[in-house]
Amino acid sequence: MFKKILIANRGEIAMRIIRTCKEMGIKTVAVYSTADKDSLPVRFADEAVCIGPPTSSKSYLSIPNIIAAAEITNADAIHPGYGFLSENEKFSKVCQEHGIKFIGALPEQIAGMGDKATAKATMIKAGVPCIPGSKGLIKDVKEALSNAELVKYPVILKATAGGGGKGMRIVWKADEMQAAWDSARQEASAAFGNDGIYMEKFIQEPRHIEIQIAGDQYGNACHMSERDCSIQRRHQKLVEETPSPFMTDELRDRMGTAAIKAAKAVKYEGVGTVEFLVDKNRDFYFMEMNTRIQVEHTITEEVINFDLIKEQIKIAAGEKISGKNYLPLMHAIQCRINAEDPLNEFRPSPGKILQYHSPGGHGVRIDTHVYAGYSIPPHYDSMISKLIVVAQTREEAILKMKRALDEYIIEGVKTTIPFHQKLMENPEFNSGNFTTKFMDSFEM
């Protein structure tokens, strides 16, 4: 087992990793930018190293700075959390070259799943259901038009190196193709330095359901049930829950089997998710594989009573997984509490937190890195915390979430708490009758 783990991240996920490391008797090193010098991870880690100024490219995305911090503190492993360098093939490889264990996927696994066109080809070969579309990257508009005729409109153009909704354009008819093609390539090039585009059939009003998986160094893989991530705005998740209100035992079995096939196809090592779009007929299609811990891993932990960060660390240290599939025993919901103004197009609201009181009680969990007096910097993701509730049924979980949101006091910055309060009162949400298009008609 590792003696010391450096956490190449910030915020709530850094605190989350520190807690598990302490429970495993592992020393921790926090790295931080000058903007985060007063953060809780810096205070609670055993050691802390400043790795640069607030700009991410000069701190949390600086591989040389992070490796140097690991070497001067004698860390034998690095946990990247999510975001930043967590799915960076080069970072995983550099860790290997320096004899530091990267707690995540191997470079070739990140490369294979990070490129969406390659990932899709791998999944088709493995027998995982995929959305009909182009056979690889499209070279020009003429080829895009001919593919669209075969796939049938509407279609969606996607950046092969994409993520977070960037480099994606829906095309409803042929005369929209040129403009969509140009803007998708331009955005993909600016965001990822790669303007490669592929095409898929656009699945209208689907649900976004992901399967949590784990795989070890010995070829074993298992799934830990699903999470419904359909409540999202501009491809950014707002609320997640498990089990999905749309799920059936038969569908879970089919999706879990497909996710394990996906993991075994790339000899996956670590904890990750296989993400699917599920249509109204409960037909599902592979969307992507995330080779890292997810923001919403918390709700899975609550319904199966399992520490996924600990599992990541144990797998990286060479331990075998049980190989057992897990089913949800309870119902859990997570609300992402962000420093954003939901009454003003979710505009970011960085600043100083003047008052802070978090909810508590049975079945309530808060993952956060903030406190009264903490200043939320404008340089990073606006997440303040994750509010998680767990109960015996979905109805009880919603009532518990309402109560917890009412107790949650954050003054000094605008937050998404009012949005979540309104969502919990929404009849369609309460009935479980929603898709990824839910937010298009939601009004504050």
N, C-alpha and C positions, 0 to 999 in steps of 0.2 A: 504494500500500500504506500501511497505517496506520503512524504513527510511534510511538504510545503507546496501549496497551490497558489499561483498568482492569478488574480481575477482581472482579465483584460476587458473590463466593462465598468459601468457606473450605475447609480440609481438603485431602484428596488431590486433588480436582478443581482447586483453585486452583494447587497445585504442578504438576499435569499441564499446565495452560494456560501457566504461566510457562515451563516447559521448551521448549514449542514456540515461544513468542514469542521466546525467546532465540536459538533455532536459526534463526529468520527475521529476526533483527536488529531486533526490535521491542521498545521499552522497555515495562516493566510497572509497574502500580500495584496493590498489594494493599490492600484495605480490611479492617478487622478490628474486632471488638468487644473490649472490655477483657478478656474471658475468653480471647481468642486472641492476646494481645500477645506471647506467647513461641512462636508457631507458626512452622513452617518457611516458609510463604508470605510471612510478614512479613519474615523474614530474607533470603529469596532474591529477592524482587521489587526492582526498582530504586528504588521509592518505596513508602511505606506510610502510610495515613491511618486514624486511629481514627474510626469512624463511630457509636460509641455503646456502651451497656452490654450485658451478655450477652443480655438478652431480644431474640429475633429481631425482634420488631415494632419495636424501637427501634434496630436496627442493620442486619442483613442484609435485612430487609424494608422498611426505611425509604427510599423512593424519593427524598425531598428530600435526605437525608444522602448517598446514593450519587451523585446528580447533582452535589451541591456538591463532593464529593471529586473527581469527574471534571473539573469546571470549574477548581478551584484547581490541579490538576496538568496542565491542558491535554491531557487524554486525548481522542483523537479517536474512540475506540470503546470499547464495554463488552462484555465476555464474561460472560454470566450463569451459565455452568456448567450444572448440573442442580439441581432443587429450588429453594427460595427464589423468586426473581423470574424464573426462566428461561422460564416459560410465562405470564407476566403481561402481558395485553394493554395495560394502562395504562402499565406500565414501558416497553414497546417504543414506545408512542406518545410518551411524555414524552422519551425519547431522541431521537426524530425531531424533536420541537419544539425541542430544545436543540442540534440540529445535531451530535449524537453518534451514530455508527453502532451500532445494537444488533446484535450478532453472534448472530443467531437469526432466527426467523420475523417477518414483518410483523404489525402489530396485527390486521389483518383475518383473517390465517391462524390466529393464535392463538385469536381469538374463534370462528372457524368450526369449529376442531377441539377447542377446550376445552369447548364445550357438546356433550355426547355425543349429544343428540337431533338437533341440527343436523348434526353430523358424520355420523351414520348416514344422514340424508336425502340429504346430499351424495354419500355413497358409493353409495347405491342408484341415484341418478341417473347416476353415473359407471360403473355396471355392475360394481361391486366386490361380491362375495358378502357378504351381511349376515345375521345371525341373525334369524329371524322374530320379530316383536314388534309393539308398539304403533306407530301412525303418529304419532310425536311424544309430547309430554307427556300424562300422564293426570291428569284433573282431580279425580277422587274414587274412593272404593272401589268404587262401583257400576260405573264405567267399567273399573276394574282387573279386576273379576270377569268382565265381558263379554269383555274382551280375553283373559283367561286361558282362557276357554272356546274361543276361536278358535285361540289359540296352542297349547293343550294343556299340562297340567301335566306335569312341574314347570316353573315359571317363575321368573324372578329380577327383582326390583324394583331399579332402579339410579338413583342420584342423577345428574341431568343435568350437574351441575358436579363430579362425583365424581372420586375418585382414591384409591389406597392402600387400597381395600376398604371405604371409609366410605360409608354410605348405601346399602348393598347388602343385600338379604334374599331368601333362597330360599323359595319358597312351593310346597309339595308338594300341597296340596289347598285347596279353597275356604274351609273354616272357619278356615284359618290366615291368610287375606288381611288381615283387619282389623288384627290385631296387627302383622303385618309392615309394612303400609302406614304405620301410626302411628309405629313405631320407625324405619323408613327415613327418613321425612320429618323426624322430630325430629333424627336424627343428621346428616342432610344440612344442615339449617338451622344446626345448631351448628358444623359443620365448614367449611361453604362460604358461609353466609349466603344460601343458595338451596335451597328445599325441593322444587324441581321433580323429578318422578319419571317415568321411563319403564319399559317392561317388555320383556323378551326371553325367548325360550325358553331354559331352562336346559340347556346342553349338559353331559351327565354324563361325568365322567372324560376331559376333553379334554387335549390338550397345548397349551401356550402357546408359540407360535413367532412371532417378530417378524422383519420384513425391514428391514434397514438401507437407507435411501435418501438420495439427495442431489439437490437441484435448484438451478438457478441463476436469475439475473435475466432470462434469455433464453428461458425455457420448456423448457429441457432437463432431463431427469431420468434417473437410473439407479439400479440397486439393487446392493448389495454383499453379497448372499446373506443367510442367515438366522442366527438365534441361538435356541436352545432354552432357554426360561426356566421350564420346568415344575416344577423343584424350588423350591417356595415355601411359606411358612408365613404364613397369614392374609393372603394376597395380597402378601406381601413376598418378593422373590426372594432366594434363598440361594446358588444355584449356577447358572451359565450356561455353555453350551458351543456350539461351532460346528465342523463342521456338526452338525445335529440327527441323532441316531441313528435317528430316525423318517423322515427325509427320503429322497425319491427324486429322480432327475433331473427326472422329469416333474412332480412336485409343486413342486419348486423353481422350475421354469419358469413354472408357473401362478401361484404365489404372488408371484414376482418381477414378472410382468406386471401382476397386480392391484395391487401396491404402487405401481408406476409410474403406473398409472391414477389411483390415489388422490392421488399427488403432483401430477400434472398437473391434476387436477380443481380443486385449490385454488391452482394456479400456485405451488407450494411453492418457497420460497427458503431454502436452508440444508441442514443435515444433520439427519435425524430418523429415526423408525421408524414403520412401520405394523405394528400388533400384531394377531395373529389367534388364534382358537381353532381347533384342528384335531381333528376327531373320529376315532374308530377306523377309519373308512372313508376317511380322508384327505380328507374334505370340510372346507373351511376357511371361516371366517366372520370378517369385519372386527370388531374389538373397539374399537380406538381408534388415534389417531395421536398420537405424542409429538413436539412441535415443538421438540426440543432434543437435545443430546448425551445419551446414556444412560450410566448407571453402567457397563454391560457393553460399552461400545464397544471396550474393550481387546482382547477376543478376536477381533473382526473385524479389527482392525489387525494382529494377529499372523498370521492365516491368509491375508491378502491383501497383507501388507507395505505398509501404507498408513496415513498419519497423518491421522486424521479431524478432529482439532482444526485442523491446518493447512488442511484442505479447507474447514472452516467459515470460517476467517479469509479465505481466498482468495475464496470465494463472496461474503462480505460486502463485500469490496473491489471486487467487480464483475467478477471473473474467470469465464470459462466453465468448466464441468466437461467432462470428456472425453466423457461420454455413454455410456461403456463399462460394461457390467455385469460384476461380478467374481464368481468362483467360489472357494470355499475350497481352498487348496492344501495345507493341513495340518489338524491337529485341535487345538483350544485349549479349555481349561476355565478358568473363573474361580471361585474361592471367595471369598466376602465374609467377611473376618475382622472380626467385630464385638466390642465390649466388652460381651458378654452372657454369661450363665450358661446353657448349653444343658441343664444338669441341673436347672435351676430355672425352667422355662417361659421360657427365653431372657430372663430379667430383666436389664435394663441394669446394667452394672458400671463406672460411671465411677471415676476415681481416677488415681493416679500410677503410671506405668510404671517399675518399678525396674530391670529387666533387659530388653534388647531385642537379639535376634539374628535377622536375616532370612536366609532361604535364598538360594542363588545357583546358579550352574552354567548349563550350556547349556539354553536353552529355558525359563528361569524369569524371570519379571518380577514386581516388587513396585511397586505404586503406593500411596504412603503419605505421611503428613505427620507421623508420630510418631517418637520417639527415646527412648532411656533418659533418664528424668528428666522427660519430658513428662507433664503432667496432662491427662487426658481430661475435658473439662468436661461437666456433666450437662445442659446446655441444648440440645444439638443431637443429630443422628443419631449413633448409637454406632459408626459404622464406624471401624476402626483402619486397615485397609488392604485392598487387593485383591491376591490371590495368583493369578497367571496362569501357566499352563504351556502350551507348544506342542510338539507332536511329530508324527511322520509318521502315526500311527494313534491311534484312541481308546484302545485297550488300552495303548499306550505313554504316552499322556497321563495316564491314570489312575495308572500306575506312577510316573510322574514327579511327579504331584501328591502321592502317598503319601510319596515321598522328601522333597519340599519341606516338607510339613506336619510331618514328623518333625524336620526341621532348624529349624523356626520356634519360637523361644523368646520368649515375652512373659510377664514376671512382674510381679506387683503388682495386676493386674486379671484377672477371669475373661474368657475369650475363647471364640469358637465353634470354635477349632481342634479340640477333641475331637469335636465334632459332625461336622466335615468328615472327620476320620480314620475315624470309624465309617461315614460315608456311602460313602467310597471302598472299603470292604470289603463293602458291601451287594450281594448277588447280583442283585437286581432292577435296581439302579442300574448295576451292571457289565454287565448284559445289554442295557441301554438300554430296558428294559420298565418305563416309569413314566409317570405322568400328573400333573396338578396336584393330585391327591388323594394323592400319594405320602406326604406328611408326616402324613396322618391316621392311618396305621398304623405309622409309623416310631418305633422305641423306642431311646432312648439306652442 
